[in-house]
Amino acid sequence: MNTQEYIDFIPIYIKRLENDGFSKDTVDIGKWITNHFRKYCLKNNISDIDINVISTFYLEQYDIDIYNLACM
C-alpha cells in the first residue's frame, strides 16, 4: 500500500470502527494511532508502506519489537 492510499483509507477505517459499535475510547485510539503513523510516513518521506516500515515505526516510536512480542 502506498502512503496516499493509507491516508485515504483512514476515514473509512474510523467510520468502520464507529459503525461496528466500538467504544468512543477505542475509536479515539484508532484515530490517534493512524494519524501518528500518517505523520511518521510523511515526515520520513515514506512512499510505500510494508511490514518493515510498520516494524520500524513501532520500534522507533514505542520501543515495541513486533517480531518478538512477549506477554508479561
C-alpha positions as CSV (number, residue, x, y, z in Angstrom):
1,M,0.0,0.0,0.0
2,N,1.3,3.4,-0.7
3,T,1.1,6.3,1.8
4,Q,-1.6,8.2,-0.1
5,E,-3.8,5.1,-0.2
6,Y,-3.2,4.7,3.6
7,I,-4.2,8.4,4.2
8,D,-7.3,8.0,2.0
9,F,-8.3,4.9,4.0
10,I,-8.1,6.5,7.5
11,P,-11.6,8.0,7.5
12,I,-13.0,4.7,6.1
13,Y,-11.3,2.8,8.9
14,I,-12.5,5.2,11.6
15,K,-16.1,5.1,10.2
16,R,-16.0,1.3,10.3
17,L,-14.9,1.3,13.9
18,E,-17.9,3.6,14.7
19,N,-20.3,1.5,12.7
20,D,-19.2,-1.7,14.3
21,G,-20.1,-0.3,17.7
22,F,-16.6,0.2,19.2
23,S,-16.5,2.5,22.2
24,K,-15.6,6.1,21.9
25,D,-12.2,5.4,23.6
26,T,-11.4,2.7,21.0
27,V,-12.3,5.0,18.1
28,D,-10.2,7.8,19.6
29,I,-7.2,5.4,20.0
30,G,-7.8,4.3,16.3
31,K,-7.7,8.0,15.2
32,W,-4.6,8.7,17.3
33,I,-2.5,5.8,16.1
34,T,-3.5,6.1,12.4
35,N,-2.8,9.8,12.4
36,H,0.5,9.3,14.3
37,F,1.6,6.7,11.7
38,R,0.4,9.1,8.9
39,K,2.6,11.9,10.3
40,Y,5.5,9.5,10.6
41,C,5.3,8.4,7.0
42,L,5.0,12.0,5.7
43,K,7.9,13.2,7.9
44,N,10.1,10.4,6.8
45,N,9.1,10.6,3.1
46,I,7.8,7.1,3.0
47,S,6.0,6.4,-0.2
48,D,5.3,2.7,0.2
49,I,4.1,1.0,3.4
50,D,5.2,-2.5,4.1
51,I,5.9,-4.7,7.2
52,N,9.4,-3.2,7.5
53,V,8.1,0.3,7.7
54,I,5.4,-0.7,10.3
55,S,8.0,-2.6,12.3
56,T,10.4,0.3,12.3
57,F,7.6,2.7,13.3
58,Y,6.6,0.6,16.3
59,L,10.3,0.2,17.4
60,E,11.2,3.8,17.0
61,Q,8.0,5.3,18.4
62,Y,7.1,2.9,21.1
63,D,10.1,0.7,21.6
64,I,8.0,-2.3,20.6
65,D,9.6,-5.1,18.6
66,I,6.6,-6.6,16.7
67,Y,8.7,-9.7,15.8
68,N,9.4,-10.5,19.4
69,L,6.3,-9.7,21.5
70,A,6.1,-11.1,24.9
71,C,3.2,-11.2,27.3
72,M,4.0,-10.3,30.9
